Amino acid sequence: MTHSETFQDLPLEEVIGDRFGRYSKYIIQDRAIPDARDGLKPVQRRILYAMYHEGNTHDKAFRKSAKTVGNVIGNYHPHGDTSVYDAMVRMSQHWKLRHEMIDMHGNNGSVDGDSAAAMRYTEARLSAIASEMLRDIRKETVDFAPNFDDTELEPTVLPGRFPNLLVNGATGISAGYATDIPPHALHEVIDAVFMRLKNPETSVEDLMTVLPGPDFPTGAIIQGTDGIRNAYKTGKGRFVIRATWEIEQLKAGKSQIVVTEIPYDVNKANLVKKMDELRHDRKLDGIAEIRDESDRTGLRIVVELKKDMDGNAIMQYLLKHTDLQITYNFNMIAIAGRRPMLMSLPMLLDAYIDHQKEVITRRSTYDIRKAKDRLHIVDGLMKALSILDEVIKTIRASKDKKDAKRNLIDAYQFTEVQAEAIVSLQLYRLTNTDITELKEEKEELRMLINELEEILASEKKLVAVLVKELKAIRKQFSEPRRSVIEEKIEELKVDLDILVPSEEVMVSVTKGGYIKRTSMRSYSASNGTGQEMKESDYNLLEAAMNTQHHLLLFTSSGNYIYQPVHELPDIRWRDLGQHLSSVVGLEPNEELVDVIGLETFDENLSILTAASNGNVKLSKLTDFQVQRYNRSFKAMNVKKGETLVGAQVVTGKEDVLLVSKQAYALRFSLSELAITGIRTGGVRGLHLKAEDELVAFEVITEQVKNIFVATQRGSVKRMNISEFEVASRALRGVTVLKELKSNPYRVVDMKAVKEDEQFVLLTTKDQKIEIDPMSLKNTNRQSTGSSIVDEAKEGKIVQVAVMKKEDK
């Protein structure tokens, strides 16, 4: 063999593309996505067929699960035993499937997420309804294909006498495709099949009169018929599943919430744990105890409330913040014609109907052939009985069985099959009564053949057979609906006044992103001092707030984080807070730039934001309130390479003063700004030179008399606000420093001067220099200010922090 024959020189992308393409095709078609006809994935189909093939059916004794798993792996599914057993266990779990396919003795897991006992301990057999999936499989109703080692044949699909895909649903994830089909009530799906058979053009609206929506084995309440309708029309849609609950009154003004049904596929143990964490972390005050009182009689989660608490308000919060309410997303993808398809309800019903028509046709063809074969033998036996003495004489004169058959064929024109039946005839069959039985059997066979041929010749009669068989299934296996369907999705309204106790706390948010709330007792015990933080860190916010208040935290990337004060971690004043990244994910190099504490979201107020490119924006404060806040939201559209400078609450009647790095400042009225949405990028506030950027802004009210400016070279200055006349936006502005040609001063920060505040200058060498701005003389815009920081010794100034004078 030459070198070129041993190795192929192929581009990597071609090899990877080809191999991954083959792998994707395999896991889509032969692993994760169910077939639209029988609703089964290959591993499920192989388990059911293997059990049927071995006689492990519902009318026989249970058999060790390990034996079935070994049989499946050895003959049909060459994968890990764990994956096969897991699939087998799932088909036996009554909280996963609307109708279990496998009966299992022993521990088969629980709704708490407990795993099943090992397969050597459990026993299993096919359920009665699973036998309907396999009925008539020996009558050539479906195609068979060689197994993985060509030693046996396995079915490519099961006959599926009931619409299993819709009844038991499916979930699976493959390459590029995922499927989520919820379970439905058997009798409702069969009624939808009847409607579709009666009128192939039936609309989804008509179908929903008999099939109103999913029906989960765990019951609960389904809300949102519009989402269900969309899913039935397009294959995609969403609705809400919420727990079933009631409030029980106890003695002494106490009450308890009792949850009796939880949403489908929710782990009960994790749900109870999450609910108890809310109580333990004091995010939800008013709960005395949470107990799981579930037993073999049914599910029961008890939430015992404190005295005089509103159970409905508590439940609203629990529905909002736990899996007592979830959103279910339809994604009805199934394999049809060997390819994955997003299927509507009519398409799924039609796939099942077409499959059943083919099964009945093939079964009828098989039964006709078998009946004709038997009729041929019966004709031969009747002919033999009519000339019995001659037949016996011929047989007795023959040497052996083979000779007897040949002599019968030659003498009386019997066929090979008839001759075999005659020589195999038992002596007792030669009585006079058997000719009567044969005549009756012949008549029955002729009637059967005629009946089957009529079915094959008439679509109407074939449909009648399908309807009759489905009615029998419906009568035998249908169960009452478990889930209640409600048209509208109820909006969850959480009343913080009821759920969150009003408590005064001290809130601290540092520039480095550490957040906490502290009891006033802890704060007073520390005299507000000794707060642990990193060398270069400082407080962006340190304020007394109420647990019913709110925080908005703004980041350099133009995002904001909504944080209710009651959900801040309760930490001692002297201890380091919890980092923001544990609450919500931050981008690389994203840092806090501003924090706003709010009592309420006043609809008359707005938030002013500004970006380093000189843009400013006004947005309604109410737009910043969110219901779900486990992630950051866009506050201002900031382009790559630019940053958000800050954010402040305004009425919209004030002035704003913008200052740039190259010491240009512009004052204009906020009335020039139109209110826009929070996702916009704003309008030009300050017209910047090349290489310049906006570094700070201040809202100017009547109370602001002076402003403070700090430069990188350690020089600071205080100026009267009258130095800045009100102009129009989008101008270059006026200078606030004397321009030097060599080593010029650059503005690093600007603050409004307030009598009860002083500033801390932070340097590149982690120095913190305190300064009272009122100790500085007022200067004009042309001065360079007073040199406070030794640049060589203490480093360049990078930021100015604000500090209350009494906190010194």
C-alpha positions in Angstrom: 0.0 0.0 0.0 1.4 3.4 -1.0 1.6 6.4 1.3 -1.1 8.2 -0.6 -3.5 5.3 -0.2 -3.0 5.3 3.6 -3.6 9.0 4.2 -5.9 11.5 2.7 -5.1 15.2 2.6 -8.4 17.0 3.3 -9.2 20.5 4.6 -10.1 20.4 8.3 -13.4 22.3 7.8 -14.5 19.8 5.2 -13.7 16.8 7.5 -15.4 18.5 10.5 -18.4 19.5 8.5 -18.9 16.1 7.0 -18.4 14.2 10.4 -20.6 16.6 12.4 -23.2 16.5 9.7 -23.4 12.7 9.9 -23.5 12.9 13.7 -26.2 15.5 13.7 -28.3 13.5 11.3 -27.9 10.4 13.5 -28.9 12.1 16.8 -31.9 13.9 15.1 -33.3 10.9 13.4 -32.2 8.1 15.7 -31.9 9.4 19.2 -33.6 12.6 20.4 -36.6 13.4 18.2 -39.7 11.2 18.2 -41.4 9.8 15.2 -44.7 11.6 14.3 -46.4 8.3 13.6 -46.0 6.4 16.9 -44.6 9.2 19.0 -41.5 7.2 20.1 -37.8 7.7 20.1 -35.7 4.7 18.9 -34.7 3.7 22.4 -38.3 3.7 23.6 -39.4 1.7 20.6 -36.7 -0.8 21.0 -37.5 -1.3 24.7 -41.2 -1.9 24.0 -40.5 -4.2 21.1 -37.9 -6.2 23.1 -40.3 -6.7 26.0 -43.1 -7.7 23.6 -40.8 -10.0 21.6 -39.8 -11.8 24.9 -43.4 -12.1 26.0 -43.0 -9.7 28.9 -46.6 -8.4 28.5 -49.2 -7.0 30.9 -51.0 -10.4 31.2 -47.8 -12.2 32.3 -45.6 -12.0 35.4 -43.2 -9.2 36.1 -39.6 -9.8 35.0 -36.3 -8.3 36.2 -35.5 -5.0 34.6 -31.9 -5.9 34.2 -32.9 -8.8 31.9 -34.9 -6.5 29.6 -32.0 -3.9 29.6 -29.5 -6.6 28.7 -31.8 -7.9 25.9 -32.2 -4.3 24.5 -28.5 -3.6 24.5 -27.6 -7.1 23.1 -30.1 -7.1 20.3 -31.2 -3.6 19.3 -29.6 -0.6 21.1 -25.8 -0.9 21.5 -25.5 2.0 24.0 -24.9 2.3 27.7 -27.2 0.3 30.1 -27.8 3.4 32.2 -29.3 5.3 29.2 -31.6 2.4 28.3 -32.7 1.9 32.0 -33.3 5.6 32.4 -35.6 5.6 29.3 -37.3 2.5 30.7 -37.9 4.1 34.1 -39.3 7.3 32.6 -41.9 5.3 30.7 -43.0 3.9 34.0 -43.3 7.2 35.9 -47.0 8.3 36.3 -45.9 12.0 36.9 -44.1 12.1 33.6 -46.4 10.2 31.2 -50.2 10.6 30.9 -50.4 6.9 30.4 -47.4 4.8 31.5 -46.0 2.4 28.9 -44.3 0.2 31.5 -45.6 -1.2 34.8 -42.7 -1.4 37.3 -42.4 -3.0 40.7 -40.0 -1.4 43.1 -38.6 2.1 43.4 -38.9 3.9 40.1 -37.9 7.4 41.3 -40.1 10.2 42.6 -41.4 13.6 41.8 -38.7 14.9 44.2 -36.1 13.9 41.6 -34.9 10.8 43.4 -33.4 8.3 41.1 -34.9 4.8 40.7 -33.4 1.7 42.3 -30.8 -0.2 40.4 -32.2 -2.4 37.6 -31.2 -5.5 39.5 -33.8 -4.6 42.1 -36.8 -3.6 40.0 -39.2 -5.7 37.9 -41.1 -4.6 34.9 -43.6 -5.6 32.2 -45.5 -3.8 29.4 -48.6 -2.0 30.5 -52.0 -2.8 28.9 -52.0 0.3 26.8 -48.4 -0.3 25.6 -49.7 -3.6 24.2 -52.0 -1.5 22.0 -48.9 0.2 20.5 -47.7 -3.3 19.4 -50.9 -4.9 18.4 -50.8 -6.6 15.0 -47.0 -6.0 14.6 -46.7 -9.7 13.5 -49.1 -9.1 10.6 -46.6 -7.2 8.5 -48.2 -3.9 9.4 -44.9 -2.0 9.7 -41.5 -2.2 8.0 -38.7 -4.1 9.7 -35.0 -3.4 9.3 -31.8 -5.3 10.3 -30.5 -4.5 13.7 -26.9 -3.2 14.3 -25.2 -6.5 13.7 -27.6 -7.9 11.0 -28.6 -10.8 13.3 -32.2 -9.8 13.9 -34.9 -7.6 12.5 -36.4 -4.7 14.4 -39.4 -2.5 13.6 -38.8 1.0 12.1 -42.1 2.2 13.7 -44.7 0.6 15.8 -48.4 0.1 14.7 -49.5 2.5 17.4 -53.1 1.9 17.9 -53.6 5.2 19.8 -52.1 8.7 19.1 -49.2 8.3 21.6 -47.2 11.5 20.6 -50.0 13.8 21.7 -51.2 11.6 24.6 -47.8 11.2 26.3 -46.0 14.2 24.7 -42.2 14.3 24.1 -39.1 16.2 25.1 -35.7 16.0 23.5 -32.7 18.0 22.5 -30.5 17.2 19.4 -28.2 19.2 17.1 -30.0 22.3 15.9 -33.4 20.9 17.0 -35.3 20.5 20.2 -38.8 19.3 20.8 -41.3 20.0 23.6 -44.8 18.4 23.0 -47.0 18.4 26.1 -49.2 15.4 27.1 -52.9 15.5 26.4 -56.0 13.6 27.5 -56.5 10.4 25.6 -60.2 10.8 25.0 -59.8 14.4 23.8 -57.1 13.5 21.3 -59.2 10.6 19.9 -62.2 12.9 19.6 -59.9 15.3 17.6 -58.9 12.4 15.4 -62.6 11.6 14.8 -63.2 15.2 13.8 -60.2 15.2 11.5 -61.4 12.0 9.9 -64.9 13.4 9.4 -63.6 16.6 7.8 -59.9 16.7 6.7 -60.1 20.5 6.4 -61.2 21.0 10.1 -59.6 24.2 11.5 -57.7 24.5 14.7 -60.6 26.4 16.3 -62.9 23.5 15.6 -60.4 21.0 16.9 -60.0 23.0 20.1 -63.7 22.5 20.9 -62.9 18.8 21.6 -59.2 19.2 22.4 -59.0 22.5 24.4 -55.3 22.0 25.4 -52.7 19.9 27.1 -53.5 17.7 30.1 -50.6 17.1 32.4 -50.3 14.0 34.6 -49.5 16.3 37.5 -52.7 18.3 37.0 -52.4 22.0 37.9 -53.9 25.0 36.1 -53.1 26.0 32.5 -53.5 29.6 31.6 -53.4 31.2 28.1 -55.6 29.7 25.4 -54.2 32.1 22.9 -50.7 30.6 23.3 -52.2 27.1 23.0 -54.0 28.1 19.8 -50.8 29.6 18.3 -49.0 26.4 19.1 -51.7 24.2 17.5 -51.6 26.4 14.4 -47.8 26.9 14.0 -46.1 24.3 16.2 -44.8 27.0 18.5 -46.5 28.8 21.4 -46.4 29.3 25.1 -48.7 29.2 28.1 -48.5 29.3 31.9 -48.8 26.4 34.3 -49.5 27.3 37.9 -50.0 25.2 41.0 -53.4 24.4 42.5 -53.8 25.7 46.0 -56.2 26.8 48.7 -56.1 28.7 52.0 -57.1 26.8 55.2 -58.0 28.8 58.3 -56.4 27.8 61.6 -56.9 28.9 65.2 -56.0 32.3 66.6 -56.2 34.2 63.4 -53.6 32.1 61.6 -53.9 30.4 58.2 -52.0 28.2 55.9 -51.6 27.8 52.1 -52.0 24.2 51.0 -50.6 23.3 47.5 -52.0 20.1 46.1 -50.8 20.2 42.5 -47.6 21.6 41.1 -46.6 22.4 37.4 -45.4 19.6 35.1 -41.8 18.5 35.3 -41.1 20.6 38.4 -38.9 19.0 41.0 -40.9 19.1 44.2 -38.0 18.9 46.6 -36.2 21.8 44.9 -39.4 23.8 44.8 -39.9 23.4 48.6 -36.2 24.2 49.2 -36.5 27.4 47.2 -39.7 28.4 49.0 -37.9 27.8 52.4 -34.9 29.8 51.2 -37.1 32.9 50.6 -38.4 32.5 54.2 -35.0 31.9 55.6 -33.3 34.8 53.8 -36.2 37.1 54.9 -37.0 38.0 51.3 -40.5 37.0 52.2 -41.6 37.8 55.7 -44.9 36.4 56.9 -44.2 32.7 56.5 -43.8 30.8 59.8 -43.0 27.4 58.4 -43.0 25.4 55.1 -43.6 21.6 55.3 -43.8 18.9 52.6 -46.7 16.7 53.9 -46.9 14.6 50.6 -47.6 10.9 51.1 -49.0 8.0 49.1 -52.4 9.6 49.1 -51.2 12.7 47.2 -49.1 15.8 47.0 -49.4 18.3 49.8 -47.1 21.3 50.5 -48.1 23.4 53.5 -47.1 27.0 53.9 -48.0 28.1 57.4 -48.4 31.8 57.7 -47.8 34.2 60.6 -50.8 35.8 62.3 -53.0 38.0 60.3 -51.0 37.6 57.0 -52.8 37.7 53.7 -52.4 34.3 52.1 -53.3 35.5 48.6 -50.6 38.2 48.7 -48.0 35.6 49.9 -49.1 33.2 47.1 -48.7 35.9 44.5 -45.1 36.4 45.5 -44.4 32.6 45.6 -46.0 32.2 42.1 -43.8 35.0 40.8 -40.5 33.9 42.4 -40.7 30.1 42.5 -41.6 27.3 40.1 -45.2 27.2 41.5 -45.8 29.0 38.2 -43.8 28.3 35.1 -44.0 29.1 31.4 -44.3 26.1 29.1 -43.0 26.6 25.5 -44.5 24.4 22.8 -42.0 23.3 20.2 -43.7 20.5 18.3 -40.9 19.0 16.2 -41.2 15.4 15.2 -39.7 13.1 12.5 -41.9 12.9 9.4 -40.6 11.3 6.3 -37.2 10.8 7.9 -36.7 14.5 8.5 -37.5 16.8 11.5 -40.5 19.0 10.9 -42.2 21.7 13.0 -45.7 20.4 13.0 -49.1 22.0 13.8 -51.9 20.0 15.5 -53.6 19.1 12.2 -50.3 17.9 10.8 -49.7 15.7 13.8 -53.2 14.3 13.6 -52.8 13.7 9.9 -49.5 11.9 10.4 -51.1 9.6 12.9 -54.2 9.0 10.7 -52.2 8.3 7.6 -50.1 5.8 9.6 -53.2 4.0 10.9 -54.7 3.8 7.4 -51.5 2.2 6.2 -51.4 -0.2 9.2 -55.0 -1.3 8.6 -54.4 -1.7 4.9 -51.3 -3.8 5.4 -53.0 -5.9 8.1 -56.0 -6.5 5.9 -53.8 -7.5 3.0 -52.0 -9.9 5.4 -55.2 -11.3 6.8 -56.6 -11.8 3.2 -53.5 -13.8 2.2 -53.7 -16.0 5.3 -57.4 -16.5 4.9 -57.0 -17.5 1.2 -54.2 -19.9 2.2 -56.4 -21.5 4.8 -59.4 -21.6 2.4 -57.2 -23.5 -0.1 -56.3 -26.0 2.6 -60.0 -26.3 3.7 -61.0 -27.0 0.0 -58.4 -29.7 -0.1 -59.6 -31.3 3.1 -63.2 -31.2 2.0 -62.3 -32.8 -1.3 -60.3 -35.5 0.6 -63.2 -36.3 2.9 -65.5 -36.7 -0.1 -63.2 -39.4 -1.5 -61.9 -40.6 1.8 -61.6 -44.3 1.1 -59.6 -43.7 -2.1 -57.3 -41.3 -0.2 -56.7 -43.7 2.6 -56.0 -46.5 0.1 -53.5 -44.3 -1.7 -51.7 -43.3 1.5 -51.5 -47.0 2.7 -50.0 -48.0 -0.6 -47.3 -45.4 -0.3 -43.8 -46.0 1.1 -43.5 -42.9 3.3 -44.9 -39.4 3.8 -43.1 -37.9 0.8 -44.3 -40.7 -1.5 -47.8 -40.4 -0.1 -47.9 -36.7 -0.9 -46.6 -37.3 -4.5 -49.2 -40.0 -5.1 -52.0 -37.8 -3.8 -50.9 -35.0 -6.1 -50.6 -37.3 -9.1 -53.8 -39.2 -8.5 -56.3 -36.5 -7.4 -54.7 -33.2 -8.5 -54.2 -31.9 -4.9 -51.6 -29.1 -4.5 -48.4 -29.5 -2.4 -50.0 -27.5 0.4 -53.2 -29.5 0.4 -51.4 -32.8 0.2 -49.3 -31.8 3.2 -52.5 -30.9 5.2 -54.1 -34.3 4.2 -51.1 -36.5 5.3 -50.8 -34.5 8.5 -54.5 -35.0 9.3 -55.2 -36.7 12.6 -57.5 -39.7 12.6 -60.1 -38.2 14.8 -60.7 -35.6 12.2 -62.1 -38.3 9.8 -65.5 -38.3 11.7 -68.6 -37.3 9.9 -69.0 -34.1 11.9 -65.8 -32.5 10.6 -67.1 -32.0 7.1 -69.8 -29.7 8.7 -67.1 -27.8 10.6 -65.1 -27.4 7.4 -68.1 -26.1 5.5 -68.7 -23.6 8.3 -65.1 -22.6 8.4 -65.1 -22.2 4.6 -68.1 -19.9 4.8 -66.5 -17.9 7.5 -63.3 -17.5 5.5 -65.2 -16.4 2.4 -67.1 -13.8 4.5 -63.8 -12.6 6.1 -62.1 -12.3 2.7 -65.0 -10.4 1.3 -65.1 -8.1 4.3 -61.4 -7.4 4.1 -61.5 -6.8 0.4 -64.3 -4.3 0.9 -62.1 -2.5 3.4 -59.2 -2.3 0.9 -61.6 -1.2 -1.9 -63.4 1.5 0.2 -61.8 4.4 2.0 -65.0 4.9 3.9 -65.0 1.3 5.3 -61.3 1.6 6.2 -62.1 4.8 8.2 -65.0 3.0 9.8 -62.6 0.3 11.0 -60.2 2.9 12.4 -63.0 4.7 14.2 -64.3 1.4 15.7 -60.8 0.5 17.0 -60.2 3.9 18.4 -63.6 3.9 20.2 -62.6 0.6 21.8 -59.3 2.2 23.0 -61.2 5.3 24.2 -63.7 3.2 26.2 -61.0 1.0 27.8 -58.3 3.6 28.7 -59.7 7.1 28.9 -59.4 8.9 32.2 -60.9 12.2 33.4 -59.0 15.4 32.5 -56.6 16.5 35.3 -55.5 20.0 34.3 -57.8 22.9 34.4 -57.6 25.3 31.4 -58.2 29.1 31.9 -58.4 31.5 29.0 -56.4 34.4 30.4 -52.9 34.5 32.0 -53.5 36.2 35.4 -51.1 39.1 36.0 -49.1 38.6 39.2 -49.3 41.7 41.4 -47.0 41.7 44.4 -47.9 44.1 47.2 -44.6 44.8 49.0 -46.4 46.6 51.9 -47.9 43.2 52.8 -45.0 41.0 52.0 -42.0 43.0 53.1 -41.8 44.3 56.7 -41.1 48.0 56.9 -37.6 48.4 58.5 -35.1 51.2 58.5 -31.7 50.0 57.3 -28.4 51.4 56.2 -27.6 50.7 52.6 -24.0 50.6 51.2 -22.9 50.3 47.6 -19.2 50.6 46.7 -17.6 51.6 43.5 -16.1 48.1 43.4 -19.5 46.5 43.3 -20.0 45.4 46.9 -23.6 45.8 48.1 -25.3 45.2 51.5 -27.9 46.4 53.9 -27.2 46.7 57.6 -29.5 47.0 60.6 -29.5 50.4 62.3 -28.4 48.5 65.4 -25.2 47.2 63.7 -24.6 50.6 62.1 -25.0 52.5 65.4 -22.8 50.0 67.3 -20.0 50.7 64.8 -20.7 54.5 64.9 -20.8 54.2 61.1 -17.0 53.6 60.9 -14.8 50.7 60.3 -16.5 49.5 57.2 -14.4 46.9 55.5 -13.5 47.6 51.8 -10.6 47.3 49.5 -7.8 50.0 49.5 -8.9 51.6 46.2 -12.7 51.2 46.9 -15.2 53.8 48.2 -18.9 54.2 48.7 -21.0 55.3 45.8 -24.0 55.2 48.1 -24.2 55.2 51.9 -27.7 56.1 53.0 -30.5 55.3 55.5 -33.3 53.6 53.5 -36.4 51.5 54.1 -36.7 47.8 53.1 -39.6 48.8 50.9 -37.4 51.2 48.9 -35.5 50.4 45.7 -32.0 50.8 44.1 -31.0 51.5 40.5 -27.3 50.7 39.9 -25.9 52.0 36.6 -22.8 50.5 34.9 -20.2 51.8 32.5 -21.6 49.6 29.7 -24.9 51.6 29.7 -26.8 49.0 31.7 -28.7 49.3 34.9 -29.6 46.8 37.6 -32.9 47.0 39.6 -32.5 45.8 43.2 -35.2 46.0 45.9 -33.6 47.0 49.2 -35.3 44.1 51.0 -33.4 41.7 48.8 -30.0 43.1 49.5 -27.9 40.8 51.6 -28.2 41.5 55.3 -24.5 42.0 56.5 -22.9 43.6 59.5 -21.6 47.2 58.9 -18.0 46.3 59.6 -18.0 43.3 57.1 -17.5 43.4 53.4 -20.7 43.3 51.3 -21.7 40.8 48.7 -20.3 41.3 45.2 -22.8 42.3 42.5 -21.6 39.6 40.2 -23.2 37.0 42.5 -26.6 38.6 41.9 -26.3 39.4 38.2 -23.6 38.7 35.6 -21.4 41.6 34.5 -19.4 42.1 31.3 -15.6 42.1 31.3 -14.4 45.6 32.5 -18.0 46.7 33.3 -18.1 48.7 36.6 -20.6 50.7 38.6 -20.7 54.5 37.8 -23.8 55.6 39.7 -26.4 54.4 42.2 -29.8 55.9 42.8 -31.9 55.2 45.9 -35.7 55.5 45.4 -38.7 55.5 47.7 -41.2 55.1 44.8 -41.2 55.2 41.0 -42.8 58.6 40.7 -44.3 59.0 37.2 -43.5 62.8 37.3 -39.8 62.2 37.6 -37.2 61.2 34.9 -33.6 59.9 34.8 -30.9 61.9 33.1 -28.1 59.8 31.7 -24.9 60.9 29.8 -22.3 59.1 27.8 -18.6 59.8 27.2 -19.4 60.7 23.6 -21.2 63.8 24.8 -24.7 62.4 24.4 -27.4 63.0 27.0 -30.9 61.5 27.4 -34.0 61.9 29.5 -36.2 58.8 30.2 -39.3 58.3 32.4 -38.4 56.9 35.9 -41.3 54.5 35.7 -39.7 52.9 32.6 -36.9 51.6 34.9 -39.2 49.5 37.1 -39.1 45.8 36.2 -40.9 42.7 37.5 -38.2 40.1 37.0 -34.7 41.4 37.9 -32.2 38.6 37.8 -30.3 40.3 35.0 -29.2 43.8 33.9 -31.2 46.0 31.5 -30.3 48.6 29.0 -30.3 52.2 30.4 -28.7 54.0 27.4 -27.4 52.7 24.1 -23.6 53.1 24.5 -21.4 52.2 21.5 -18.3 50.1 21.8 -15.3 52.0 23.2 -17.6 54.5 25.0 -19.0 54.5 28.5 -21.9 55.7 30.5 -20.7 58.6 32.7 -23.6 58.7 35.2 -27.3 58.9 36.0 -29.4 61.3 38.1 -33.1 61.7 39.0 -34.6 65.0 37.7 -37.9 66.7 37.3 -36.9 68.0 33.8 -37.1 71.7 34.8 -33.5 72.0 36.0 -30.3 72.9 34.1 -27.5 70.5 33.4 -23.7 71.3 33.4 -21.5 69.0 31.3 -17.7 69.1 31.5 -15.2 67.4 29.2 -11.7 66.0 29.8 -10.2 68.9 27.9 -11.9 71.4 30.2 -14.9 72.5 28.2 -18.2 73.0 30.0 -21.7 73.7 28.8 -24.8 74.6 30.7 -28.3 74.3 29.2 -31.9 73.7 30.3 -33.2 70.1 30.4 -36.4 71.4 28.8 -34.4 71.2 25.5 -34.5 67.4 25.8 -37.4 65.3 24.7 -38.3 62.2 26.9 -37.3 59.0 25.1 -37.2 55.2 25.8 -34.5 53.6 27.9 -32.9 51.8 25.0 -32.1 54.9 22.9 -28.7 56.5 22.6 -29.8 60.1 23.4 -28.9 63.4 21.6 -25.8 65.5 21.4 -25.3 67.4 24.7 -21.7 68.7 24.4 -20.0 69.2 21.0 -16.6 67.6 21.7 -13.2 68.1 20.0 -11.4 65.1 18.5 -9.8 63.0 21.3 -12.0 64.7 23.9 -14.6 63.0 26.0 -17.3 63.9 28.6 -16.1 63.1 32.1 -18.9 64.4 34.4 -22.2 66.2 34.6 -24.2 67.8 37.4 -27.8 68.8 37.6 -28.0 72.5 38.6 -30.9 73.6 40.9 -31.4 76.8 42.8 -29.6 75.2 45.8 -26.3 74.7 43.8 -24.2 77.8 44.2 -20.7 76.4 43.5 -19.0 73.6 41.6 -15.8 71.8 42.3 -13.4 70.6 39.6 -10.4 68.2 40.0 -7.6 67.7 37.5 -5.2 64.8 37.0 -2.2 66.9 38.1 -3.4 67.4 41.7 -4.9 70.8 41.2 -8.5 71.5 42.3 -10.7 74.6 42.1 -14.1 76.0 43.3 -16.1 78.2 41.0 -19.4 80.1 41.3 -22.1 78.7 39.2 -22.7 82.2 37.7 -19.5 81.6 35.7 -21.6 79.4 33.5 -24.3 81.1 31.6 -27.3 79.1 30.3 -26.7 78.3 26.6 -28.2 75.8 24.1 -27.2 72.2 23.9 -24.8 70.7 21.3 -22.3 73.6 21.6 -18.6 73.5 22.4 -19.1 75.4 25.7 -16.6 77.5 27.7 -13.3 76.5 29.2 -13.0 75.9 33.0 -9.2 75.9 33.1 -6.3 77.9 31.8 -4.9 76.0 28.8 -1.2 75.1 29.0 0.7 74.0 25.9 3.1 71.6 27.8 1.7 69.1 30.3 -1.9 70.6 30.2 -4.4 70.1 32.9 -7.1 67.6 32.2 -10.4 67.4 34.1 -11.0 64.1 35.9 -14.2 64.9 37.8 -16.7 67.6 38.7 -19.1 67.9 41.7 -21.7 70.3 42.9 -20.7 71.8 46.2 -23.1 71.2 49.1 -22.6 72.6 52.6 -22.9 69.2 54.3 -20.6 67.3 52.0 -16.8 67.1 51.5 -14.8 65.3 48.9 -12.2 62.5 48.9 -9.6 62.7 46.1 -8.5 59.2 44.9 -5.2 58.8 43.2 -3.4 56.2 41.1 -1.3 55.2 44.1 -4.4 54.3 46.1 -4.1 57.5 48.2 -7.3 59.1 49.6 -7.0 62.8 50.3 -9.9 64.5 52.1 -10.8 68.1 51.2 -13.5 70.5 52.3 -14.4 72.5 49.1 -15.6 75.4 51.3 -12.0 75.8 52.4 -11.0 76.8 48.8 -11.4 80.3 47.5 -13.7 80.9 44.6 -11.8 81.4 41.4 -12.7 82.3 37.8 -12.7 80.0 34.8 -9.2 81.0 33.6 -7.2 79.9 36.7 -5.5 76.5 37.1 -6.7 76.2 40.7 -4.9 75.2 43.9 -2.4 72.3 43.9 -3.5 69.9 46.7 -2.0 66.6 45.7 1.7 65.9 45.0 1.6 64.1 41.7 5.0 62.6 42.0 4.6 61.4 45.6 0.8 60.6 45.9 0.0 59.9 42.2 -2.5 61.4 39.8 -6.1 62.1 40.8 -8.4 59.7 39.0 -11.8 60.2 40.8 -13.6 62.3 43.4 -15.8 60.6 46.0 -18.5 62.4 48.0 -18.6 62.0 51.8 -21.0 63.5 54.4 -19.1 65.8 56.8 -20.6 64.0 59.9 -19.2 60.7 58.6 -15.6 62.0 58.8 
